[in-house]
Amino acid sequence: MPSVDQVPGWAGAPASVDRAPRSGRGGRDRASGREIAVGAALVAVVMAGAFYFAVRPRSTSFDRWIFAALPDIGRSALTSITWFSRPAVIIVGPVVLAVLVYRRDRPRSIACLIGPILALSTSELVMKPAVGRTLGGALTYPSGSTVGAAALATAAVLATPVRWRVVAAVLAAAYTSWMALAVVALRWHFPTDAVAGVLYGLGVVLLIDGLAWRLLHRVRPRGPDREVRPVGVPPPGRRVGEPPIGEPVG
């Protein structure tokens, strides 16, 4: 009786059992794990800041230093960019991104749709009232404008095809940075509010993107590469023509 390694494959396939490298899905599995880890870490940092400012809401040394160093840019240039942080934009933008990426990547379309809206709504309706930090009588931590900008920018980068993603990342970073600068220069928020908004918007979208992939696709456990065998080659330990264990013979 020939051994497994001696049985020829289908249509002249090699006699030895080949090992195929993991597919692109394996790379996405690993990427989703990194997204979950990074997203959770960013959200945890913002939550730690929330606990701190709930107890000590006054400005920090970093806030005072940024306020003193920030030049007068002009209200018109600053307020124009804040239009893009309005709730309507943060609702319509994710819908457009989700539609664009749906056929190419359904889990990512879910993240693009849910991530920015979830980030903005939780920051405005849950975190701000819970922290209670104010500037000029308005709740400030985290900055909702920068949460929305960072979340929408992150979703846009994820929805962009890989070959254009670097360009999208540069534009997204510029948009988010200008939004953070605007809300600080206008004295709508402390600088620490703006930083927290960027981290929270980025973290929530990455977390949702990683979880969406994990929930919609069973992640293959890490281990040796999956074996791809020619037709007629049984798994190790079973002879050619031998029925599987537990299967009646004849």
C-alpha positions, 0 to 999 in steps of 0.5 A: 500500500503506497504512503500518502506522500506517494499518491499522485495528485490530480492532473499531475499534481506534485506527489508531496502534500503542498502547504498553501500560504494563508490567504488575505483573509488571514492578514485581515484577521490579524489587522482586526486584532490590532485595530481592536487593541489600539482602539480599546487602548485609545478609548481607555486613555480618554476614559481615564481622562474623564475620571480625572477631569470629573474630579479636577475639571480646571485647566491643566498646565498643558491647557494654559501653555497652548492657550498662551502660545496660540496666535489669533488666526481669525474667527472667520477662518476658524468657524468655517471649518467647524461647519463640518462637525455639525451632526448632519454632516456626521450622519450623512458622511458615514452613510455615503462611506458605507454605501461606497464600500459596501460591495467591496467590504461589508464589515467595513461598511458597517464600521463606517456607518456605525462608528462615527455616529456612535462616537459622537452620540456617546461623547455628547449624550454620555461622557460630557454630562458624566464628566461635567467639565465646562468652559464658558458655561458649556460642557467640554470633555471631550470635544464633540467637534473633534470627536466627529471630525476624527471619527469621520476622517478615520472612516474615510481612510478605511473606506479608501482603496489601499493605493490611495490610502496614504493620500486619504490619511494625509487629508484626514489628518489635516482636517482633524488637526484644523478642527482641533485647532479651531475649537481651541482657538475659539475658546470653545474647548480646552486643548485637553478636550480637543486631544481627547476628542481626536483619540476617542473618535479614532479609537471608536471607529478602529474598535468597531471596524475590528469587531465588525470583521471578527463578528461577521467572519469566524477568525481562524485560530493561529497555527500552522498553515492550512494544508491543501491536498490534491484530490484523493489524498487522505489526511495524515493517519488514514490510508487511501480508500479507508472511510473516515472514523465512525463511518460504517463500512459497506 
